Amino acid sequence: MKQAAENLRRESEAASDYLIDLGARVRAARAQRGMTRKILAHDSGVSERYLAKLETGQGNASVLVLRQIADAMDMKMLDLISSDDVSSPERQFLMQLIRQLPETELGKITELVREQVALDRQSGKASRISLIGLRGAGKSTLGPLLANRLGIDFIELNEQIEREFGASLAEIFSLAGQPSFRRYERRCLANIIENQDHVVIATGGSIVADEETFSLLSRHTHMVWLQASPEEHMARVIEQGDMRPMAGSREAMEDLKQILEARKGLYSQADIHYSTSGQSIEQSLQNIVMLLSDVLAGKDSSVDLT
């Protein structure tokens, strides 16, 4: 009897832990996409109150509700509910082989894989440069200046998407939702990569949230992560008169910090990390050109100047 009670207690604790983890994954996925809880509630048809409970580990969500939430964020439900890393059979087999190696051999294997990844990332990038990071970091300001300094074209990806769809970003999200926006974003980026070898591309802050699109960007462009302090991000966004995606939020700064934290691991995959905080436009431009000259020459695959 005692053993049965103990088993029930453990099962209850395991279920509670899983719900807490699930809530954290929903919250992180929402932050990566720059969606407030209100926006996700609207796009998924799930109440804001229910989402709040789910994100704090108190909601026992049904499969259909989770599918609605995953669809609204343009992600697979399996990625939302799985507590394990779901990989291809080839990756799983590789991991099995690695587990069989003695610890002394892991360093050699790691170095080989690192070199191969660096070679793959460098090949096929031509002279395409992409600027990634949150709004307010300086992508739209520095992008045209950088392109002009390098003597190549400049493209604002979001403007390309608006021309392709024939509507503003706000209308795209309102009429078609995030999944449709992601498809247009991927299509426009692929078109740029296919037709232009020498170009500076300013991307939207949430491009890193779509695995396929971000992979395309990573494989075919030299990525520059432009950063700034949260306070500077906010000040610049307000100066631009643009509060997306935090419109109507009374906790805008907290939302911004949460988005930055959720995307940090993705942004950090860039070839160059550069902070524009406290820097004049000309200072930032000169430093980025200098850093890019080394990266384009293949001298360094990761440069951090933050």
C-alpha positions as CSV (number, residue, x, y, z in Angstrom):
1,M,0.0,0.0,0.0
2,K,2.8,2.4,0.9
3,Q,4.7,1.5,-2.3
4,A,1.6,2.2,-4.4
5,A,1.2,5.6,-2.7
6,E,4.9,6.3,-3.2
7,N,4.6,5.4,-6.9
8,L,1.6,7.7,-7.3
9,R,3.5,10.5,-5.6
10,R,6.5,10.1,-8.0
11,E,4.2,10.0,-11.0
12,S,2.5,13.2,-9.9
13,E,5.8,14.9,-9.4
14,A,7.0,13.7,-12.8
15,A,3.8,15.0,-14.4
16,S,4.2,18.4,-12.6
17,D,7.8,18.7,-13.8
18,Y,6.8,17.9,-17.3
19,L,4.1,20.6,-17.3
20,I,6.6,23.1,-16.0
21,D,9.1,22.2,-18.8
22,L,6.3,22.4,-21.3
23,G,5.3,25.8,-20.1
24,A,8.9,27.0,-20.4
25,R,9.2,25.7,-23.9
26,V,6.0,27.5,-25.0
27,R,7.2,30.7,-23.3
28,A,10.7,30.4,-25.0
29,A,9.2,29.7,-28.4
30,R,6.8,32.7,-28.1
31,A,9.7,34.9,-27.0
32,Q,11.9,33.8,-29.9
33,R,9.1,34.8,-32.3
34,G,8.6,38.2,-30.6
35,M,5.0,37.3,-29.8
36,T,3.2,38.7,-26.8
37,R,0.8,36.4,-25.0
38,K,-2.0,38.5,-26.3
39,I,-0.9,38.0,-29.9
40,L,-0.4,34.2,-29.5
41,A,-3.9,34.0,-27.9
42,H,-5.4,35.8,-30.9
43,D,-3.5,33.7,-33.5
44,S,-4.1,30.3,-31.8
45,G,-7.7,30.9,-30.6
46,V,-6.5,29.9,-27.1
47,S,-7.5,32.3,-24.3
48,E,-4.8,34.5,-22.8
49,R,-5.7,33.3,-19.3
50,Y,-5.2,29.6,-20.4
51,L,-1.8,30.5,-22.0
52,A,-0.8,32.1,-18.8
53,K,-1.6,29.0,-16.8
54,L,0.1,26.8,-19.4
55,E,3.3,28.9,-19.3
56,T,3.6,28.7,-15.5
57,G,3.2,24.9,-15.5
58,Q,-0.4,24.9,-14.2
59,G,-2.2,24.0,-17.5
60,N,-3.0,20.4,-18.4
61,A,-3.2,21.1,-22.2
62,S,-5.1,18.8,-24.6
63,V,-3.4,17.6,-27.8
64,L,-5.7,19.8,-29.9
65,V,-4.9,22.9,-27.9
66,L,-1.2,22.3,-28.2
67,R,-1.6,21.8,-32.0
68,Q,-3.4,25.2,-32.2
69,I,-0.6,26.8,-30.2
70,A,2.2,25.1,-32.3
71,D,0.4,26.0,-35.6
72,A,0.1,29.7,-34.5
73,M,3.9,29.8,-34.0
74,D,4.6,27.8,-37.2
75,M,6.3,25.0,-35.5
76,K,5.8,21.2,-35.2
77,M,3.8,20.1,-32.2
78,L,6.4,17.4,-31.6
79,D,9.1,20.1,-31.0
80,L,6.8,21.7,-28.5
81,I,5.9,18.6,-26.4
82,S,9.1,16.5,-26.7
83,S,11.5,16.8,-23.8
84,D,14.1,15.1,-25.9
85,D,16.1,16.3,-29.0
86,V,14.3,14.8,-32.0
87,S,17.0,14.2,-34.7
88,S,17.2,12.4,-38.0
89,P,18.2,8.7,-38.1
90,E,21.7,9.7,-39.3
91,R,22.3,12.1,-36.4
92,Q,21.0,9.5,-33.9
93,F,23.4,6.9,-35.4
94,L,26.3,9.4,-35.2
95,M,25.5,10.0,-31.5
96,Q,25.4,6.3,-30.8
97,L,28.9,6.0,-32.4
98,I,30.2,8.9,-30.4
99,R,28.9,7.4,-27.1
100,Q,31.1,4.3,-27.8
101,L,34.3,6.3,-28.0
102,P,36.6,6.7,-25.0
103,E,36.7,10.2,-23.4
104,T,40.3,10.6,-24.7
105,E,39.1,10.5,-28.3
106,L,36.3,13.0,-28.0
107,G,38.6,16.0,-28.4
108,K,39.8,14.9,-31.8
109,I,36.3,14.2,-33.0
110,T,35.1,17.5,-31.8
111,E,37.9,19.3,-33.7
112,L,37.1,17.4,-36.9
113,V,33.4,18.3,-36.7
114,R,34.2,21.9,-35.9
115,E,36.5,22.2,-38.9
116,Q,33.9,20.6,-41.2
117,V,31.1,22.9,-40.0
118,A,33.4,25.9,-40.5
119,L,34.2,24.7,-44.1
120,D,30.5,24.1,-44.9
121,R,29.5,27.5,-43.5
122,Q,32.2,29.3,-45.4
123,S,31.5,27.7,-48.8
124,G,28.6,29.1,-50.8
125,K,28.4,32.4,-49.0
126,A,30.0,34.4,-51.7
127,S,30.0,38.1,-50.6
128,R,26.5,38.0,-49.1
129,I,26.4,39.7,-45.7
130,S,23.3,39.5,-43.4
131,L,22.6,41.7,-40.4
132,I,20.7,40.0,-37.6
133,G,19.6,41.2,-34.2
134,L,16.7,42.9,-32.4
135,R,15.0,46.0,-33.7
136,G,17.0,49.1,-32.7
137,A,20.4,47.5,-33.0
138,G,21.2,49.5,-36.2
139,K,20.5,47.1,-39.1
140,S,18.4,49.5,-41.2
141,T,20.8,52.4,-40.4
142,L,24.1,50.7,-40.9
143,G,23.0,48.3,-43.7
144,P,22.8,50.9,-46.6
145,L,26.0,52.6,-45.4
146,L,27.8,49.3,-45.2
147,A,26.6,48.3,-48.7
148,N,27.7,51.7,-50.1
149,R,31.1,51.4,-48.5
150,L,31.6,47.9,-50.0
151,G,30.1,48.9,-53.3
152,I,27.4,46.3,-53.3
153,D,23.5,46.3,-53.1
154,F,21.4,46.6,-50.0
155,I,18.2,44.8,-49.4
156,E,15.7,45.2,-46.5
157,L,14.2,41.7,-46.3
158,N,10.9,42.9,-44.7
159,E,10.4,45.4,-47.5
160,Q,10.9,42.6,-50.0
161,I,8.3,40.5,-48.2
162,E,5.8,43.4,-48.3
163,R,6.3,43.8,-52.0
164,E,5.9,40.1,-52.6
165,F,2.7,39.9,-50.5
166,G,1.4,43.3,-51.6
167,A,0.6,44.4,-48.1
168,S,2.3,45.8,-44.9
169,L,3.8,43.5,-42.3
170,A,1.0,44.4,-39.9
171,E,-1.6,43.4,-42.6
172,I,0.3,40.1,-43.3
173,F,0.2,39.1,-39.7
174,S,-3.4,40.2,-39.3
175,L,-4.7,38.6,-42.4
176,A,-2.5,35.5,-42.8
177,G,-0.8,35.0,-39.5
178,Q,2.8,34.1,-38.6
179,P,3.0,30.8,-40.7
180,S,2.3,32.6,-43.9
181,F,4.7,35.4,-43.1
182,R,7.4,32.7,-42.5
183,R,6.8,31.2,-45.9
184,Y,7.1,34.6,-47.6
185,E,10.2,35.4,-45.6
186,R,11.8,32.1,-46.6
187,R,10.8,32.5,-50.3
188,C,12.2,36.1,-50.5
189,L,15.5,35.1,-48.8
190,A,15.9,32.1,-51.1
191,N,15.3,34.4,-54.1
192,I,17.9,36.9,-53.0
193,I,20.5,34.1,-52.4
194,E,19.8,32.6,-55.8
195,N,20.1,35.8,-57.7
196,Q,22.7,37.9,-55.8
197,D,26.2,37.1,-54.7
198,H,27.2,40.5,-53.5
199,V,24.6,42.1,-51.2
200,V,24.0,43.3,-47.7
201,I,20.7,42.0,-46.2
202,A,19.0,43.5,-43.2
203,T,16.8,40.9,-41.7
204,G,13.8,41.0,-39.3
205,G,14.7,40.3,-35.7
206,S,12.7,37.1,-35.5
207,I,14.2,35.4,-38.6
208,V,16.2,33.2,-36.2
209,A,13.0,31.7,-34.9
210,D,12.4,29.7,-38.1
211,E,14.9,26.9,-38.2
212,E,14.7,26.3,-42.0
213,T,15.0,30.0,-42.9
214,F,17.8,30.7,-40.4
215,S,19.7,27.6,-41.7
216,L,19.4,29.1,-45.2
217,L,20.8,32.4,-43.9
218,S,23.6,30.8,-42.0
219,R,24.7,28.6,-44.9
220,H,24.7,31.3,-47.6
221,T,25.6,34.6,-45.8
222,H,28.2,36.0,-43.5
223,M,26.1,36.9,-40.5
224,V,26.7,40.0,-38.4
225,W,24.9,40.1,-35.1
226,L,24.3,43.8,-34.2
227,Q,23.6,44.3,-30.5
228,A,22.8,47.1,-28.1
229,S,21.8,47.3,-24.4
230,P,18.1,46.6,-23.8
231,E,17.7,50.3,-22.8
232,E,19.2,51.5,-26.1
233,H,17.1,49.0,-28.1
234,M,14.0,50.4,-26.5
235,A,15.0,54.0,-26.9
236,R,15.8,53.6,-30.6
237,V,12.5,51.7,-31.2
238,I,10.5,54.4,-29.5
239,E,12.4,57.0,-31.5
240,Q,11.4,55.2,-34.7
241,G,7.8,55.3,-33.5
242,D,7.6,51.5,-33.8
243,M,6.6,49.5,-30.7
244,R,6.0,46.1,-32.5
245,P,5.7,43.5,-31.1
246,M,5.1,45.1,-27.7
247,A,2.2,47.4,-28.6
248,G,-0.2,47.6,-25.8
249,S,2.1,45.8,-23.3
250,R,2.6,47.4,-19.9
251,E,5.8,45.4,-19.5
252,A,7.5,46.3,-22.7
253,M,11.1,46.4,-21.3
254,E,10.6,43.0,-19.6
255,D,9.2,41.6,-22.9
256,L,12.2,42.9,-24.8
257,K,14.7,41.4,-22.3
258,Q,12.8,38.0,-22.5
259,I,12.9,38.1,-26.3
260,L,16.7,38.9,-26.3
261,E,17.4,36.1,-23.8
262,A,15.3,33.6,-25.8
263,R,17.2,34.4,-29.1
264,K,20.7,34.9,-27.7
265,G,21.8,31.4,-28.4
266,L,20.6,31.7,-32.1
267,Y,22.0,35.2,-32.6
268,S,25.4,34.0,-31.2
269,Q,25.8,31.7,-34.2
270,A,26.8,34.8,-36.3
271,D,30.3,35.1,-37.8
272,I,30.6,38.6,-36.2
273,H,29.2,39.9,-32.9
274,Y,29.2,43.7,-32.7
275,S,27.7,46.0,-30.1
276,T,26.6,49.4,-31.3
277,S,26.1,50.7,-27.7
278,G,27.8,53.9,-27.2
279,Q,29.2,53.9,-30.7
280,S,28.7,56.6,-33.4
281,I,27.4,55.4,-36.7
282,E,30.7,56.1,-38.4
283,Q,32.6,54.2,-35.6
284,S,30.4,51.2,-36.0
285,L,30.6,51.3,-39.7
286,Q,34.4,51.4,-39.8
287,N,34.8,48.6,-37.2
288,I,32.3,46.3,-39.0
289,V,34.1,46.9,-42.4
290,M,37.4,46.0,-40.7
291,L,36.0,42.8,-39.1
292,L,34.3,41.8,-42.3
293,S,37.5,42.1,-44.3
294,D,39.0,39.3,-42.2
295,V,35.9,37.1,-42.3
296,L,35.5,37.5,-46.1
297,A,39.1,36.6,-46.5
298,G,38.5,33.4,-44.5
299,K,41.0,34.5,-41.7
300,D,38.5,34.0,-38.9
301,S,35.1,32.3,-38.7
302,S,33.9,33.9,-35.5
303,V,34.7,37.4,-34.3
304,D,33.3,39.0,-31.2
305,L,33.5,42.7,-30.6
306,T,30.9,43.5,-27.9
